[in-house]
Amino acid sequence: MAKNRSRRLRKKLRVDEFQEFGFDVNWTFEDSVSETQIDQIVDQFIDDVIEARKLGFHGGGHKGWEGIIATQTIGKCTDDDIKAVNDFWATQPVTDVKTSALYDLYWD
């Protein structure tokens, strides 16, 4: 493809300054965790990590959760965002926490 793309085309293609990086996250709540506790912990995760870092989370689950984390605006997540997610879940009653490496949300 041509290298001299217009700003409009770069935005439509989500390349260069419009490229968006995110990552996947998965975790499983321990069997001893109640539904009420799950709701409270996920709400805390959204407040303390996702909203605080201006990220977005798209996912769900019951005992086993999976989702994608990206920025709220056009942009790129960082390794610090992955670390913040891992640090939060390290202190919670969960197992099998996995985060992927950063990847292009539109082209990978």
Buried (B, 14 or more C-beta within 10 A) or exposed (E): EEEEBEEEBBBEBBBEEBBBBBBBBBBBBEEEBEEEBBEEBBEEBBEEBBEEBEBBBEEEBEEEBEBBBBBEEEBBBBEEBBEBBBEBBEEBEBEEBEBBEBBEBEEE
